[in-house]
């Protein structure tokens, strides 16, 4: 782990549309139901909004350089010496797990998330 500052980013699960929404996808005001799409505007507006579930970026990327967010389902690859899946509940969850098992983040693959891939939760 490096001493670099972690980038603070969020995504949101839109309960009505059943889609994940990332800030940089579409900054139009109608996309966010009239909410300003800046990180601060988004966060302040959605905290009490029952239509969205916010998930924070962990600051980590998997072996494909895909950002790992809370709510993601990750697989620890065989190259790590382990072969199992885990739900990322928070940024410390995944960091501690890697630290305890001496696993590099490049040995992790995001295989889905708890909203779009419910079938993975049954395993």
C-alpha positions in Angstrom: 0.0 0.0 0.0 1.3 3.4 -0.9 1.0 6.6 1.1 -0.9 8.3 -1.7 -4.2 10.0 -1.0 -7.2 8.0 -1.9 -9.5 9.4 -4.5 -12.9 10.0 -3.1 -15.6 8.9 -5.5 -19.1 7.4 -5.3 -21.5 5.5 -7.4 -25.2 5.1 -6.7 -27.8 2.3 -7.3 -30.9 3.9 -8.8 -33.8 1.9 -7.3 -36.3 3.1 -9.8 -34.2 2.5 -13.0 -32.4 -0.5 -11.6 -29.0 0.8 -12.8 -25.7 1.8 -11.4 -25.0 5.5 -11.8 -21.5 6.9 -11.9 -20.8 10.7 -11.7 -18.8 10.8 -14.9 -21.3 8.9 -17.1 -23.8 11.7 -17.7 -23.7 15.1 -16.0 -27.1 16.3 -17.4 -29.4 17.5 -14.7 -32.3 15.4 -15.9 -30.2 12.2 -15.4 -29.9 13.0 -11.7 -33.5 14.1 -11.4 -32.4 17.8 -11.2 -29.5 17.2 -8.8 -26.2 18.9 -9.6 -23.8 16.1 -10.6 -20.7 17.3 -8.9 -19.3 15.0 -6.3 -20.3 17.4 -3.5 -23.7 18.2 -5.0 -24.4 14.6 -5.7 -23.4 13.4 -2.3 -25.4 16.1 -0.4 -28.5 15.6 -2.5 -28.5 11.8 -2.4 -27.7 11.2 1.2 -31.3 11.5 2.2 -32.8 10.4 -1.1 -34.5 7.0 -0.8 -34.3 6.4 -4.5 -30.5 5.9 -4.5 -28.1 3.7 -2.5 -24.6 5.3 -2.4 -21.4 3.2 -2.6 -17.9 4.5 -2.0 -14.8 3.8 -4.1 -12.3 1.8 -2.1 -9.3 3.4 -3.8 -8.3 0.0 -5.1 -8.4 -1.5 -8.6 -8.5 -5.1 -9.6 -6.2 -6.9 -12.0 -8.0 -5.4 -15.0 -7.6 -1.9 -13.5 -11.3 -1.8 -12.7 -12.2 0.3 -9.7 -13.5 -1.6 -6.7 -16.5 -0.1 -4.9 -18.5 -1.0 -1.9 -21.1 -3.6 -2.9 -18.8 -5.2 -5.5 -18.3 -9.0 -5.5 -14.7 -9.9 -5.9 -12.9 -13.1 -6.6 -9.5 -13.8 -5.2 -7.7 -15.5 -8.0 -5.8 -18.8 -7.8 -2.6 -16.9 -8.4 -3.1 -15.4 -4.9 -3.0 -18.9 -3.3 -6.7 -18.6 -2.5 -9.8 -19.2 -4.6 -12.9 -17.6 -3.2 -15.4 -14.8 -3.6 -16.2 -12.0 -1.2 -18.6 -9.0 -1.0 -16.8 -5.7 -0.4 -18.7 -4.1 2.5 -16.3 -1.2 2.9 -12.8 -0.1 1.9 -11.2 -1.4 5.0 -12.8 -4.8 4.5 -11.0 -5.5 1.3 -7.7 -3.8 2.4 -7.5 -5.8 5.7 -8.4 -9.0 3.9 -5.5 -8.5 1.4 -3.2 -7.5 4.2 -4.0 -10.5 6.4 -3.5 -13.0 3.6 -0.6 -11.1 2.0 -2.6 -10.9 -1.3 -1.8 -8.2 -3.9 -4.8 -6.3 -5.3 -3.8 -7.5 -8.8 -4.9 -10.9 -7.6 -8.5 -9.7 -7.3 -11.1 -9.6 -10.0 -14.4 -7.7 -9.8 -17.0 -10.3 -10.9 -20.2 -8.3 -10.3 -22.1 -6.4 -7.6 -24.9 -7.1 -5.1 -27.5 -5.3 -7.2 -27.0 -6.4 -10.7 -25.7 -9.9 -10.0 -27.9 -11.3 -7.3 -27.3 -14.9 -8.6 -23.7 -14.6 -7.3 -25.0 -14.1 -3.8 -26.5 -17.6 -3.7 -23.0 -19.3 -3.9 
